Amino acid sequence: MTLREFTNAARKQILEALQHKQPPPIGHFDRKAFEEAMQMREVQMGSAHYTPRSVVLEFVFWHDTPGAPLILSVEVETPEPVVFLPVPDWVQQDVWQGEVKGTFRLRSEAEQMLETFRRHVLEGENLHYFEERPAPRRE
C-alpha cells in the first residue's frame, strides 16, 4: 500500500464515522474538540500533514450560523516511517514547455548522486522537511 492509498483509506474511514456522529475509529484526537464538533452542522475533509511516523488528518466542521469553522485533527500512525522525497539534483525542468526530465551524467557521477540522494532520504537529513514552516503571509 502506498502512502497516498493509506492516507485516503484512513481519511475515508474517519469521515464516514464523523458523518454518523461517531468518534474516529482509528487514530488519536482531542475528545473535547470532537464533542464540540458533534454539535456542528457539516463536516468536510481538510488537509493532511505528515510527520516521520504518522499522518495528521484535518476535518473541518461548520456552524449553522456564520463563524469560524472548527478543525478536528486526527493523528494516525503509518505502517512504516514516512520520508520526504525532494526533487533530486539530476531533475531539470524545461521552462519553455513545462516538461520535467532528467539529465545526462557520467556513471560515476550518477552513482555518487544516487548515494547522496539515498543518504538524504533515508538518514537524519530528511527530518528537517517535517519541521513546522510559518504560514505564508496574506496582505
N, C-alpha and C positions, 0 to 999 in steps of 0.2 A: 504494500500500500504506500502511495506517495504521501508527502506532507499535505499536499492540496486535497487529496482524497480523504485523508484523516480529518483535516480541518472541516471540510464540507460535511462529512458524516456527523461529526460532533455538533456542528452548528445546527444541522437539521434536527438531530435528536433533542437538543436543548430547546430549540424554537418550538417544536411540537409540544413539548411539556409545558412551556410557558404559555402557549396559546390556550392550553387546557387548564390554566391556573395552577399548575403543579410545579414543584421545585425542579431544578435541573437534575436529571438522573445521574449525571456524571460531573466531575469537577468540583472545585471549591469556589464558594461565593459568600457574600455578606448576607446573612439571614435577614437582618433588619432592612437592607436595601430591597431584598426580594419581597418581603411583606409589604413594603411601601409600593413597590412596582405592581403588586397584585391589585391595588386599589385604582390603577390607571386603566385607561380605555384600550389602548392599542399597543402592540409590540412589533418592532421591526428589527431585522438583523442590522448590526452595526459593523464595525471593523474588527479585524483580527490583528493581534500583536504577538510577536514571538519572543520567547526567552530561550536560553540554551537547553531547557528541559520541558518547556510547556508552550501552549498556545493560549492566549488570553482573548476570549471572545466577548464582544460587547453586544448587548441587546438594548435597544432604545425604546422606552415606554413614553407614551404621550398622554397628557392630561385631557380631560373633556373640555376644559377651558384653556384659552391661550396661556402659555407659560413655558418655561424651560422644561425640556424633557428630562427624564431620569435615565441614567445609563447603568445597567446591571452588568458587571464584569464577572465572567466565569472562567477560572483558570483550569485548563485540562492538561494533565501530564501527557507528553507524547511518548510513543512506544520506544523511541530511541532519541539520542541527542539531536538538537536542531543546529544546523550550521548555516551561515550566510555565504552564498557563492557570489563574490564580487566579479565584475567583468574583468577577465584576465588581460594582461598586457598585450597578448597576441591578437586580440579582437580590435578591429578598426571599423569605423563607420564611414561609409561613403556619403558625405553630406548632401551631395547633389541628388542622389536617388533614395537616400534614407536606408540603404542596404547595410546590413551588418555582416561582415565577412572576416575571414582570418588573414593571416599574413604568411609570407614565405620566410622560413628560418633555417639555418643550418641545424642538422640533427643534434649536435652537442648543445647548441643554444636552446633548442626545443626541450631537450631533456632537463636542462638547468631550469628553464621556465616552469616546466611541469612540477619539478621538485619544489620550487619556491611556492607555486600555487598550492600544492598538497600541504606543505607546512602551514601556509597561511590559513587554509580552510580547516585543517584537522588538528591544529595545535593552538596554543594560547592566544595567538594574534587575532583569532576570529572573534573573541569575546567583546572587543570594543564596538562591534557593529550592533550589539544589543543594548548599549548604553542609551539612556534617555537623551533625546535631542530636543532642544527647545522648539516649540511650535513656531511656524513661520508667522511673522508679524503681518497683520492686515491693517492697513491705514487708509 
